[in-house]
Amino acid sequence: MTQWDGIYKSFLSGGSKWATLGEGIIEPFQAFMKSHSFLQKNALDIGCGNGKYLLFLKQLGFQLTGLDNSLTAIKVL
Ligand SMILES: C[S@@+](CC[C@H](N)C(=O)[O-])C[C@H]1O[C@@H](n2cnc3c(N)ncnc32)[C@H](O)[C@@H]1O
């Protein structure tokens, strides 16, 4: 089990949100993405965790691929 897998498991068992688990999409990234246009909208998120950045990018019309080595992360949203 990775350290992050333990963090996700702990949260699912009623533990506290830790680090990025308790954060939304950081504002500078939102501002950058909303103020630029893209010829192609494909995104690869390595270490996507629970996929919140993927959901944000989906709303902007991106085709998405997310990778994470925690099998538990996808259960957390
Ligand atoms: C700081 S968290 C960020 C999660 C997400 N991007 C976010 O902002 O909420 C780091 C993530 O990277 C994943 N990770 C760490 N090492 C990895 C590796 N070698 N391959 C794939 N994912 C990895 C962890 O499981 C964790 O979900």
The ligand as an ORCA input file, in Angstrom:
! r2SCAN-3c Opt
* xyz 0 1
  C      -0.662     15.209     -3.744
  S      -1.770     13.937     -4.360
  C      -2.560     14.872     -5.668
  C      -3.839     14.243     -6.152
  C      -4.621     15.094     -7.169
  N      -3.801     15.431     -8.322
  C      -5.150     16.365     -6.515
  O      -4.656     17.457     -6.801
  O      -6.094     16.250     -5.703
  C      -0.612     12.908     -5.273
  C      -1.260     11.742     -6.036
  O      -0.259     11.107     -6.836
  C      -0.421      9.707     -6.749
  N       0.881      9.075     -7.037
  C       2.030      9.157     -6.319
  N       3.018      8.463     -6.912
  C       2.492      7.932     -8.050
  C       3.027      7.113     -9.089
  N       4.306      6.693     -9.077
  N       2.211      6.768    -10.109
  C       0.902      7.178    -10.127
  N       0.341      7.962     -9.177
  C       1.137      8.328     -8.139
  C      -0.942      9.469     -5.340
  O      -1.629      8.244     -5.191
  C      -1.855     10.685     -5.133
  O      -3.184     10.390     -5.534
*
